[in-house]
Each structure stands twice: as C-alpha cells, then as structure tokens.
C-alpha cells in the first residue's frame, strides 16, 4: 500500500484557520507543531485535513478555550478594575502587590546566569534585554507566538522589536519599574524555547 507523505505547506502560516497556532517542525517536513498544545503531530498523507483533525482533538479545544478565556478576562479586568487590596480570581494573573523588584541577593543569584547566557542590562533602566536571530521571519514569528502565549498565561508581556528574522526582547515589570521574578522566568522561557530553533 503506497501512501504519499505530504510536506508542511507554508501557506498554512497565512491561513486564518491555522496561522495562530501552527508552525514548522525543523528538519522534519512531514510534521507540524501546535503552539497551543506544545506538541508535534504527523501530517502524513492527509495534508491540511491533518491540521483540521488536530484542531478537533480534546486537548486542542481545551487550550483554545483557555486562551480565549484569558483574553476575555483581560478585557473584563480592563473595564472593571479590581478595588485596592483585592486579589485576582485567576491563578495565572498578578497584581502589583504580588511582585517586587529583586533584592540584591536575588539579583546576584538569578540575574548572573541570564547575563552569562547573553542577556544584558539596559542602560538607564532596571531591565534586561537580548537579541534573538532566526533562520527566517516565519521562525521568528512562531517563536514570538510561543513567548506571547506564555506571557499571556503569566499575565506578563515583553517589550520587543522585530525586523524580519531578528527579535529584540526587553523584560521589565512596569508596576515596580524594575526587574522581578516574572522577568527572570520569562527570560528563561525565551532561552529554553529558542533552543528549539537552533
């Protein structure tokens, strides 16, 4: 029985049905990677039907609902701010009372590994930044999508600048006007996710 394996179609990255969650798998043209589910799946001989089948899985539907819910909660909290002293009802969101700038000891312990791995202190600001280089714009965009989803779950978002295959990322917590544990966590996430593209 002969079955022809389909390769990843670059047009899927522009298709409104798939582009928010699909990306290539490096060195394997017969697989695709789901940013929401954080896993690869085989395209096989089904072509775009494999993407539709994956989107119909329970895991993918649950992740889609989770992201939609987070976005809705962000919009609701913007319209109805919490009263002073109240805490968020969402486990993945934070208010300014939950974070504070890193102490001197914490800075030595947590920032040095990042600085040794290519992160830099921003001149004139208590912030860290790093430049990431990719093989193509699609790779840069898919990496940014992963970071954006992780930031959305944490309730923390980067300052960044993208030109073609280059992404410059800055992490700072505006509520504290300094570096907090959230910035450290997201910087490590950037590095660990970037390894996927090397």
C-alpha positions as CSV (number, residue, x, y, z in Angstrom):
1,X,0.0,0.0,0.0
2,X,1.6,3.2,-1.2
3,X,0.8,6.4,0.6
4,X,2.3,9.7,-0.3
5,X,3.5,11.8,2.7
6,X,2.6,15.4,2.5
7,X,5.0,18.1,3.5
8,X,4.3,21.2,5.6
9,X,2.7,23.8,3.4
10,X,4.0,27.4,4.0
11,X,0.5,28.7,3.0
12,X,-0.8,27.3,6.3
13,X,1.1,30.0,8.1
14,X,-1.1,32.6,6.4
15,X,-4.4,30.7,6.6
16,X,-6.7,32.3,9.2
17,X,-7.8,28.9,10.3
18,X,-4.4,27.7,11.3
19,X,-1.9,30.6,11.4
20,X,-2.4,31.4,15.1
21,X,-1.3,28.0,16.3
22,X,0.7,26.2,13.6
23,X,4.4,26.2,12.9
24,X,7.0,24.1,11.1
25,X,9.0,21.4,12.8
26,X,12.7,21.9,12.0
27,X,14.3,19.1,10.0
28,X,11.0,17.2,9.6
29,X,8.8,18.5,6.7
30,X,6.2,15.8,7.3
31,X,5.2,17.1,10.8
32,X,3.7,20.3,12.1
33,X,3.9,21.8,15.6
34,X,0.9,23.2,17.6
35,X,1.8,26.2,19.7
36,X,-1.3,25.8,21.8
37,X,-0.8,22.1,22.6
38,X,3.0,22.4,22.6
39,X,3.4,19.2,20.7
40,X,4.2,17.9,17.2
41,X,1.8,15.9,15.0
42,X,2.2,14.0,11.8
43,X,0.8,15.4,8.6
44,X,1.0,12.1,6.9
45,X,-1.0,11.7,3.7
46,X,-3.8,13.9,4.9
47,X,-2.4,17.3,4.2
48,X,-4.5,20.2,5.7
49,X,-7.0,17.6,6.9
50,X,-4.4,16.5,9.5
51,X,-4.5,20.1,10.8
52,X,-8.3,20.0,11.0
53,X,-8.2,16.7,12.8
54,X,-5.7,18.0,15.3
55,X,-7.8,21.1,15.9
56,X,-10.7,18.8,16.7
57,X,-8.8,17.0,19.5
58,X,-9.9,17.5,23.1
59,X,-6.5,18.9,24.1
60,X,-6.5,21.5,21.4
61,X,-10.1,22.6,22.1
62,X,-9.3,23.0,25.8
63,X,-6.2,25.0,25.1
64,X,-8.2,27.2,22.6
65,X,-10.8,27.8,25.2
66,X,-8.2,28.6,27.8
67,X,-6.5,31.3,25.7
68,X,-9.9,32.8,24.7
69,X,-10.9,32.9,28.4
70,X,-7.7,34.6,29.3
71,X,-8.2,37.3,26.6
72,X,-11.8,37.8,27.8
73,X,-10.6,38.1,31.4
74,X,-8.0,40.7,30.4
75,X,-10.7,42.7,28.7
76,X,-13.1,42.4,31.6
77,X,-10.4,43.5,34.1
78,X,-9.6,46.5,31.9
79,X,-13.2,47.5,32.1
80,X,-13.8,46.7,35.7
81,X,-10.5,47.2,37.6
82,X,-10.1,45.5,41.0
83,X,-10.6,47.5,44.1
84,X,-7.4,48.3,46.1
85,X,-6.3,45.3,48.1
86,X,-8.4,42.9,46.2
87,X,-6.7,39.9,44.6
88,X,-7.3,38.4,41.1
89,X,-9.5,35.4,40.8
90,X,-7.2,33.9,38.2
91,X,-4.3,31.8,39.2
92,X,-2.2,33.0,36.3
93,X,-2.7,36.7,36.7
94,X,-0.8,39.0,39.1
95,X,-1.3,42.4,40.7
96,X,1.4,44.8,41.7
97,X,1.2,43.7,45.3
98,X,2.3,40.2,44.4
99,X,5.7,41.2,42.9
100,X,8.5,43.5,44.0
101,X,11.9,44.2,42.4
102,X,14.6,41.6,43.0
103,X,16.6,42.1,46.2
104,X,20.4,42.5,45.9
105,X,20.8,38.8,46.9
106,X,18.2,37.7,44.4
107,X,19.8,39.8,41.6
108,X,23.2,38.0,42.2
109,X,21.5,34.6,42.3
110,X,19.1,35.0,39.4
111,X,20.5,37.6,37.0
112,X,24.0,36.4,36.7
113,X,23.0,33.1,34.9
114,X,21.0,35.2,32.4
115,X,23.8,37.7,31.9
116,X,26.2,34.7,31.3
117,X,23.7,33.5,28.6
118,X,23.6,36.6,26.5
119,X,21.2,38.9,28.3
120,X,22.2,42.5,29.0
121,X,21.3,45.2,31.5
122,X,19.5,48.1,29.8
123,X,21.3,51.3,30.2
124,X,19.4,53.8,32.2
125,X,16.7,51.3,33.2
126,X,16.4,48.4,35.6
127,X,15.6,46.0,32.7
128,X,17.2,43.2,30.8
129,X,17.3,42.6,27.0
130,X,18.6,40.2,24.4
131,X,18.6,39.9,20.6
132,X,17.5,36.6,19.1
133,X,18.4,35.6,15.5
134,X,16.4,33.1,13.4
135,X,16.6,31.5,10.0
136,X,13.5,33.2,8.6
137,X,10.7,35.6,9.5
138,X,8.3,32.6,10.0
139,X,10.6,31.1,12.6
140,X,10.9,34.5,14.4
141,X,7.1,34.9,14.3
142,X,6.4,31.4,15.6
143,X,8.9,31.9,18.4
144,X,7.3,35.2,19.3
145,X,3.9,33.4,19.3
146,X,5.2,30.9,21.9
147,X,6.5,33.7,24.1
148,X,3.3,35.7,23.7
149,X,1.2,32.7,24.8
150,X,3.4,32.0,27.8
151,X,3.3,35.7,28.7
152,X,-0.5,35.7,28.4
153,X,-0.7,32.8,30.8
154,X,1.5,34.6,33.3
155,X,-0.1,38.0,32.8
156,X,3.3,39.5,31.8
157,X,4.3,40.8,28.4
158,X,7.5,41.9,26.8
159,X,8.7,45.0,25.1
160,X,10.0,43.8,21.8
161,X,11.0,44.8,18.3
162,X,11.0,42.5,15.2
163,X,12.6,43.1,11.8
164,X,12.5,40.0,9.5
165,X,14.4,37.3,11.3
166,X,15.6,39.4,14.3
167,X,13.8,39.9,17.6
168,X,14.9,42.2,20.3
169,X,13.3,41.5,23.7
170,X,13.2,43.6,26.8
171,X,11.8,42.4,30.2
172,X,10.8,44.8,32.9
173,X,7.8,44.9,35.3
174,X,6.3,48.3,34.9
175,X,4.3,48.2,38.1
176,X,7.6,48.0,40.0
177,X,9.7,49.9,37.5
178,X,12.3,47.2,37.8
179,X,13.2,43.5,37.3
180,X,11.1,41.0,39.2
181,X,10.9,37.2,39.3
182,X,8.4,37.3,36.4
183,X,11.0,38.9,34.2
184,X,13.5,36.2,35.2
185,X,11.0,33.4,34.5
186,X,10.1,34.8,31.0
187,X,13.8,35.4,30.1
188,X,14.5,31.7,30.9
189,X,11.4,30.7,28.8
190,X,12.7,32.8,25.9
191,X,16.1,30.9,26.1
192,X,14.6,27.4,26.5
193,X,12.2,28.0,23.6
194,X,14.9,29.5,21.4
195,X,16.9,26.2,21.6
196,X,14.1,24.6,19.5
197,X,15.1,26.8,16.6
198,X,18.9,26.2,16.6
